[in-house]
């Protein structure tokens, strides 16, 4: 009788336990996904700001001497990425793309662009 009660209780409460656990896991995954989307949107916004920035403003943020800053401006203008280049880098070298994005976020946080 006692063993039957224990088995009955287990069969009654086990599905509820696992359903609750599944719901909690789903909620955690949803929160993590929402945070990822928020971070990616912010990163894209900063990348757009940097892409639209003037080369002189970007180089001016580094505190370079006048001679070196002129060379920096020339190189930044020369290195302006085409859309296809950006897509290729994102597909083939995600680590580098993330490093560029981190650099852009830091520059934005310092008020450089």
N, C-alpha and C positions, 0 to 999 in steps of 0.2 A: 504494500500500500504506500509506504513512504517513498520507495524508489519510483513508483508510478507518479506520485505527486512531483517529485524532483524532475522527472522526465517531462511531465506535462508543463511545469513552470518553464523549463528550458525551451520547449517547443513554442511556448506562448511568447516569451520575452526575447528570444534570440533574433527573430526577424525584426523586431522593433529596434533592438540594439544595432544591428547591422545597417538597417535603413537610416537610423540617426547618424551613424558613423559615415555612411555614404554621403548624406546630405551635408555634413560638416566638411568633408573633403571637397565636395563640389563648391561649397561657399568659399573655401580657401583658394581653390583654383580660380574662381571668378574674381576674387579680390586681387590675386597675383596678376591675372591677365589685365584687369583694369589699370593696375599700377604700371605695367609694361607699356600699355597703350599711351598712358599719360606721359611717361618718360620719352617715348618715341616721338610723340607730338611736340614736346618741348624741344627735343633735340633737332627735329626738322625745322622748327621755327627759328632756332638759333642758327642753324646751317643756312637757312634762307637769308637771314640778316647778314651773315658773314659774306655770302655770295654776292649780295647787293652792295656791300660796303666798298668804299673807294679804296684803292690800293694804298694811297698815302695815309689814310686813317689806320689801316691795318699795320703798316710798317711803323707809323708813328707810335704805336702802342709799345713797341719793343725798346724805346729809349735809345735809338741808334744815333750815331753822329750824322751830320748833314750829308757827308760824302757817302757813307754806308747806306743811309736811308734812301738816297737816290737810286742806288743799285738795288736795294730791296724792292722799291716801287717798280723798277723795270722788270725784275724777276717775277714779282707777283702778277703783274699784268700779263707777262708772257706765259705764266703757268695757269691762267684762268682755264678751268676745266670745261670741256664741252660736255653736253649731257651724256653722250655715248661713253665718254671716258669715265664719268661718274658711275654709270650703270655697270661698266666693265669692272671697275675697282670693287664695287659692292658685291658683284657676283664672284670674283676671283680672289679677293684679298680682304676678307671681312675684318681681320685684325687691324689692318692699316686704316680701313674706313672708320672703325671705332676709335682709333687713336686720333684721327683728324677731327672727328666729332667731339671727342673729349677736349682737344685743343681749342676748338671753337667755343665750347661751353665755358672753358676757363677764361678765354678772352672776353666773352660776353659778360661774365661775372665781374671782371675787372673794369668794365666800362670801355673796352677798346673798340667795340663795334656794337 
